[in-house]
Amino acid sequence: MLTATRTTTMLPVEDVERAGRFYSDVLGLESLRTGPDGTRFFALGQGDALGLRPAGKGAQTPHTVLSFEVPDLEGEISELEGRGVRFADYDLPDFKTERHIAVLGDERAAWFTDTEGNILCLHELSGDDA
């Protein structure tokens, strides 16, 4: 059944080499292989994978495409900022961040983009969901 499988999240990237350096050097993901079509694969936790698939400019979507669950949101933000990642801040009527973090019920989250414009998220669960 599909509930017992590993998954690969595919992200469209304009420049596979540039994006690959971001995911390995900045985010610290382990490179696995490059497919025959140029897709670069990286290991994610729990046996899942990330594929950076060559695509034209503008193939990215305006919403979060991948979220990493972390146990220490502030610590991860600090570490990634030290590696050059810039986190987004929002001040909308129904959605605000403080020090890059939005509180969404039992979840806290922060967003940033990769070198290709894909929107990524860090999130931390608390309460019964943690």
KOLRO-595704 format. One record per residue: z, x, y of N, C-alpha, C in turn. Coordinates in pm, 1 decimal, m for minus. Layout:
BEGIN
<rec <Z X Y> <Z X Y> <Z X Y>>;
...
This chain:
BEGIN
<rec <0.0 83.2 m119.0> <0.0 0.0 0.0> <0.0 87.5 125.1>>;
<rec <m46.3 30.3 232.3> <m53.1 104.1 357.9> <83.8 142.6 410.9>>;
<rec <186.3 68.7 375.6> <319.5 100.5 425.5> <375.2 228.8 364.0>>;
<rec <312.3 280.2 260.5> <360.1 401.8 194.3> <268.4 520.9 220.0>>;
<rec <180.2 512.2 316.8> <86.0 620.4 342.0> <127.1 703.3 462.8>>;
<rec <70.6 820.7 471.2> <83.4 901.7 592.3> <m26.7 856.6 687.3>>;
<rec <m5.5 879.2 815.5> <m105.9 838.5 913.0> <m153.3 958.6 994.6>>;
<rec <m274.1 945.1 1047.0> <m329.2 1041.4 1142.0> <m368.7 964.6 1266.8>>;
<rec <m309.6 1001.6 1378.3> <m344.1 942.4 1506.9> <m458.1 1024.5 1565.2>>;
<rec <m567.3 958.1 1602.6> <m683.3 1027.5 1657.4> <m687.5 1007.1 1808.8>>;
<rec <m693.9 1116.4 1883.0> <m703.7 1108.6 2028.4> <m837.1 1165.4 2074.0>>;
<rec <m904.3 1096.0 2167.6> <m1029.9 1148.2 2220.4> <m1002.6 1257.1 2323.7>>;
<rec <m1070.9 1370.5 2310.6> <m1055.7 1480.4 2406.1> <m1192.6 1532.0 2447.3>>;
<rec <m1205.5 1564.8 2572.9> <m1331.2 1618.7 2622.6> <m1348.4 1765.2 2582.4>>;
<rec <m1240.2 1841.9 2590.1> <m1244.7 1984.5 2558.6> <m1143.4 2011.8 2447.5>>;
<rec <m1191.5 2025.2 2325.4> <m1104.3 2040.5 2208.7> <m1021.7 2168.8 2217.4>>;
<rec <m1079.6 2276.9 2263.9> <m1005.7 2403.4 2273.6> <m893.4 2393.6 2376.4>>;
<rec <m923.7 2340.1 2492.8> <m821.9 2324.9 2597.7> <m709.1 2234.2 2548.5>>;
<rec <m745.9 2120.3 2491.1> <m645.7 2026.8 2439.5> <m566.0 2090.6 2325.9>>;
<rec <m633.1 2165.1 2239.9> <m564.8 2230.7 2128.8> <m459.4 2328.9 2177.1>>;
<rec <m490.7 2403.7 2281.9> <m392.0 2496.0 2338.5> <m271.8 2419.7 2394.0>>;
<rec <m295.3 2305.0 2458.1> <m184.9 2224.1 2511.0> <m94.2 2177.0 2397.4>>;
<rec <m152.7 2121.0 2292.6> <m72.3 2065.8 2183.9> <m0.8 2175.0 2104.2>>;
<rec <m60.5 2293.3 2091.4> <6.9 2400.6 2017.5> <99.4 2481.8 2107.6>>;
<rec <49.5 2530.4 2219.9> <127.5 2621.0 2304.2> <232.8 2550.2 2388.8>>;
<rec <201.9 2432.7 2439.4> <295.9 2361.5 2527.5> <386.7 2268.2 2448.4>>;
<rec <327.5 2185.8 2362.3> <408.6 2090.6 2287.0> <466.3 2151.1 2159.0>>;
<rec <411.6 2261.6 2113.5> <465.9 2330.2 1997.3> <425.8 2273.7 1862.6>>;
<rec <316.4 2195.6 1856.6> <272.8 2139.3 1729.2> <202.0 2245.8 1645.3>>;
<rec <217.0 2235.7 1514.7> <154.8 2329.5 1422.1> <10.4 2288.4 1395.2>>;
<rec <m82.2 2381.1 1418.7> <m223.5 2357.2 1390.3> <m246.0 2359.0 1239.9>>;
<rec <m319.4 2260.8 1189.1> <m346.8 2251.8 1045.7> <m485.6 2301.8 1010.2>>;
<rec <m587.2 2247.5 1076.9> <m724.9 2283.2 1042.9> <m818.6 2222.9 1146.8>>;
<rec <m944.7 2261.3 1138.0> <m1050.1 2201.7 1219.7> <m1150.3 2138.7 1124.0>>;
<rec <m1182.3 2011.2 1146.6> <m1276.9 1940.5 1061.6> <m1420.8 1978.7 1092.0>>;
<rec <m1514.3 1938.7 1007.2> <m1654.9 1973.3 1025.6> <m1715.4 1917.0 1154.3>>;
<rec <m1656.8 1807.9 1207.1> <m1708.2 1750.7 1332.2> <m1639.6 1810.0 1455.0>>;
<rec <m1553.3 1911.2 1435.4> <m1484.3 1975.5 1546.3> <m1346.1 1918.0 1575.6>>;
<rec <m1304.3 1814.5 1503.5> <m1171.7 1756.8 1524.3> <m1066.0 1858.5 1482.4>>;
<rec <m969.1 1883.8 1572.0> <m857.6 1973.5 1539.4> <m739.1 1889.4 1497.9>>;
<rec <m677.3 1926.6 1386.4> <m564.2 1852.4 1332.5> <m435.4 1931.7 1348.6>>;
<rec <m328.0 1858.4 1383.5> <m195.6 1916.1 1403.5> <m94.3 1836.3 1323.2>>;
<rec <8.6 1905.2 1275.0> <115.3 1840.1 1200.1> <209.8 1767.6 1295.0>>;
<rec <245.4 1646.1 1258.0> <350.1 1570.9 1325.3> <464.9 1555.0 1226.2>>;
<rec <575.9 1504.9 1269.3> <690.3 1486.6 1180.0> <660.9 1387.2 1069.2>>;
<rec <740.7 1392.0 964.9> <734.4 1297.7 853.6> <602.6 1302.8 776.9>>;
<rec <525.9 1412.2 788.9> <401.0 1425.4 715.3> <279.5 1364.6 783.5>>;
<rec <298.2 1306.6 899.6> <185.3 1248.8 973.1> <109.4 1358.6 1046.3>>;
<rec <m5.9 1323.8 1102.7> <m89.5 1423.1 1169.6> <m149.0 1365.0 1297.2>>;
<rec <m196.0 1455.5 1380.4> <m265.0 1421.6 1504.2> <m401.7 1487.9 1498.4>>;
<rec <m505.9 1411.5 1528.3> <m640.6 1465.8 1534.7> <m692.0 1460.2 1676.5>>;
<rec <m740.7 1572.7 1727.5> <m802.6 1578.2 1859.6> <m952.9 1576.0 1837.8>>;
<rec <m1011.4 1460.7 1861.5> <m1152.1 1436.8 1828.6> <m1239.8 1456.3 1952.2>>;
<rec <m1346.0 1534.7 1942.1> <m1435.4 1553.3 2056.0> <m1493.2 1419.9 2103.5>>;
<rec <m1483.1 1396.6 2233.9> <m1534.0 1272.8 2293.9> <m1572.5 1301.8 2438.2>>;
<rec <m1655.6 1218.3 2493.7> <m1698.2 1236.4 2631.5> <m1587.6 1205.4 2731.0>>;
<rec <m1606.2 1252.6 2851.7> <m1511.1 1224.5 2959.5> <m1502.0 1073.2 2977.9>>;
<rec <m1382.0 1023.6 2996.7> <m1361.3 880.9 3016.7> <m1332.9 803.6 2889.8>>;
<rec <m1326.6 872.3 2775.6> <m1298.2 803.2 2649.7> <m1149.6 768.1 2636.0>>;
<rec <m1066.2 824.9 2722.3> <m923.2 799.9 2716.8> <m893.0 659.5 2769.1>>;
<rec <m779.9 604.3 2724.3> <m741.7 470.1 2766.4> <m625.2 477.8 2865.1>>;
<rec <m607.7 373.6 2947.4> <m502.9 376.9 3050.7> <m365.7 331.2 3000.9>>;
<rec <m335.9 354.2 2874.7> <m204.8 316.4 2822.2> <m154.2 427.3 2730.4>>;
<rec <m30.0 420.4 2692.7> <30.7 519.8 2604.7> <m40.5 520.3 2470.1>>;
<rec <m82.4 639.7 2426.7> <m151.9 651.0 2298.5> <m65.1 711.4 2189.1>>;
<rec <43.2 778.1 2227.3> <128.7 842.8 2129.6> <266.4 860.2 2190.5>>;
<rec <369.9 825.7 2113.8> <506.9 841.6 2161.9> <587.1 920.6 2058.7>>;
<rec <658.7 1020.0 2106.3> <742.3 1104.0 2022.2> <887.2 1058.3 2035.4>>;
<rec <949.3 1020.0 1924.3> <1090.7 983.0 1927.2> <1174.2 1110.7 1924.0>>;
<rec <1263.1 1124.6 2021.2> <1345.0 1245.6 2033.7> <1492.6 1208.0 2040.5>>;
<rec <1582.3 1296.4 1994.7> <1725.2 1266.4 1999.3> <1790.1 1296.8 2134.0>>;
<rec <1725.8 1381.2 2217.7> <1782.6 1422.3 2346.4> <1671.2 1420.1 2451.0>>;
<rec <1653.5 1305.2 2514.0> <1542.1 1286.1 2606.9> <1547.7 1384.0 2723.8>>;
<rec <1664.2 1396.9 2787.0> <1674.6 1489.2 2901.6> <1645.2 1632.9 2860.4>>;
<rec <1695.1 1672.8 2743.5> <1670.2 1808.3 2694.9> <1522.5 1834.3 2670.5>>;
<rec <1453.3 1737.6 2610.7> <1309.0 1752.5 2585.6> <1230.8 1757.1 2716.4>>;
<rec <1268.5 1670.9 2811.7> <1200.4 1672.3 2941.8> <1216.9 1809.1 3006.6>>;
<rec <1338.9 1859.3 3007.2> <1366.1 1989.1 3068.9> <1285.7 2100.9 3003.2>>;
<rec <1283.2 2100.9 2870.7> <1208.0 2204.5 2799.2> <1059.4 2196.7 2830.3>>;
<rec <1003.8 2076.9 2827.0> <860.4 2062.6 2853.6> <826.1 2091.7 2999.6>>;
<rec <912.9 2052.9 3091.9> <888.3 2089.1 3232.2> <885.3 2240.8 3247.8>>;
<rec <971.0 2310.0 3174.1> <971.1 2456.2 3176.2> <841.9 2516.0 3123.5>>;
<rec <768.3 2438.3 3045.6> <639.2 2482.9 2992.4> <521.9 2430.6 3075.8>>;
<rec <553.2 2366.4 3189.2> <448.0 2321.9 3280.8> <409.5 2176.4 3273.4>>;
<rec <474.0 2097.2 3188.6> <441.2 1954.9 3178.6> <496.0 1883.2 3301.6>>;
<rec <415.2 1794.6 3357.6> <456.6 1712.1 3472.0> <474.2 1568.7 3424.5>>;
<rec <593.6 1517.7 3443.0> <623.9 1381.3 3402.1> <593.1 1284.8 3515.0>>;
<rec <551.8 1165.0 3478.2> <517.8 1061.0 3575.5> <644.8 991.1 3622.2>>;
<rec <642.0 944.3 3744.6> <748.4 859.7 3798.0> <685.7 730.6 3846.7>>;
<rec <757.0 620.5 3825.3> <706.3 488.7 3861.4> <808.2 417.2 3948.0>>;
<rec <758.1 344.7 4047.7> <842.8 262.2 4133.8> <768.3 131.7 4160.6>>;
<rec <767.1 47.1 4059.1> <699.8 m82.1 4065.8> <805.3 m191.9 4069.9>>;
<rec <769.8 m312.2 4109.7> <870.6 m419.2 4117.5> <947.8 m442.4 3988.2>>;
<rec <881.2 m433.2 3872.9> <950.4 m460.2 3747.0> <958.4 m339.6 3653.2>>;
<rec <929.8 m221.3 3707.9> <930.2 m101.5 3624.4> <956.4 21.3 3711.1>>;
<rec <1071.8 84.5 3689.8> <1108.4 201.0 3769.1> <1159.7 312.6 3679.3>>;
<rec <1139.0 434.7 3724.7> <1196.9 549.4 3656.6> <1294.4 618.3 3751.0>>;
<rec <1395.7 678.6 3692.8> <1487.2 765.9 3766.6> <1487.3 898.6 3694.4>>;
<rec <1457.0 1006.1 3766.7> <1443.8 1138.8 3705.6> <1349.9 1131.6 3585.5>>;
<rec <1239.4 1060.5 3602.8> <1130.6 1044.5 3504.7> <1161.1 945.9 3392.4>>;
<rec <1279.8 888.1 3386.4> <1319.8 807.0 3272.2> <1328.1 659.0 3309.1>>;
<rec <1266.6 575.7 3225.7> <1277.5 430.0 3238.1> <1368.5 380.7 3126.1>>;
<rec <1453.3 283.1 3158.7> <1540.3 221.4 3059.1> <1477.3 89.0 3019.7>>;
<rec <1450.1 73.8 2888.9> <1383.6 m44.8 2836.2> <1470.1 m102.3 2723.5>>;
<rec <1572.2 m177.0 2757.8> <1664.8 m229.4 2657.6> <1741.0 m115.6 2592.9>>;
<rec <1728.4 m102.4 2459.0> <1796.3 4.6 2385.1> <1713.1 132.1 2376.4>>;
<rec <1612.4 142.3 2459.4> <1524.5 259.0 2456.9> <1514.3 317.9 2595.9>>;
<rec <1507.3 450.8 2600.8> <1478.4 522.0 2725.9> <1351.5 601.3 2702.2>>;
<rec <1265.0 608.0 2803.1> <1135.0 671.4 2781.8> <1087.1 743.6 2906.7>>;
<rec <1000.1 843.1 2884.8> <937.6 918.8 2993.1> <793.5 948.3 2952.8>>;
<rec <703.1 950.0 3051.1> <560.4 964.1 3023.2> <500.4 1085.8 3091.9>>;
<rec <397.0 1140.6 3027.2> <319.6 1251.6 3081.9> <179.7 1243.8 3023.5>>;
<rec <87.4 1321.7 3076.8> <m48.8 1323.1 3023.4> <m79.9 1460.1 2964.5>>;
<rec <m171.9 1459.5 2869.0> <m220.8 1586.5 2816.8> <m330.6 1637.7 2910.2>>;
<rec <m392.8 1746.9 2874.2> <m497.2 1806.7 2958.8> <m620.8 1719.7 2970.3>>;
<rec <m633.5 1619.7 2883.2> <m752.9 1536.1 2878.9> <m731.4 1398.7 2940.6>>;
<rec <m609.9 1370.7 2987.2> <m580.2 1241.3 3048.2> <m520.0 1139.2 2953.9>>;
<rec <m494.7 1176.4 2827.7> <m427.2 1085.2 2735.5> <m281.5 1071.8 2777.3>>;
<rec <m229.6 951.0 2777.7> <m91.4 926.8 2817.8> <m0.6 936.0 2695.4>>;
<rec <96.3 1025.0 2704.5> <191.9 1049.8 2597.1> <330.8 1010.5 2644.5>>;
<rec <418.5 984.4 2551.4> <553.3 937.9 2584.4> <656.2 1010.3 2498.3>>;
<rec <772.7 1030.6 2555.8> <891.6 1069.0 2480.2> <983.0 949.4 2486.5>>;
<rec <1044.7 912.0 2376.2> <1140.5 802.1 2381.9> <1262.8 833.1 2296.6>>;
<rec <1373.9 776.9 2340.5> <1502.4 793.6 2273.2> <1561.7 656.2 2250.3>>;
<rec <1602.2 630.8 2126.9> <1662.8 502.5 2092.8> <1814.6 514.4 2098.2>>;
<rec <1879.4 404.6 2130.7> <2025.3 400.8 2126.9> <2066.3 270.6 2059.8>>;
<rec <2193.0 253.7 2036.3> <2239.9 131.3 1975.0> <2198.7 120.2 1829.7>>;
<rec <2169.2 0.7 1784.0> <2136.2 m26.6 1643.7> <2002.9 33.0 1601.2>>;
<rec <1913.0 58.5 1697.6> <1780.4 112.1 1663.9> <1781.1 261.3 1640.2>>;
<rec <1886.6 331.0 1683.6> <1887.4 478.2 1675.2> <1903.5 526.4 1532.9>>;
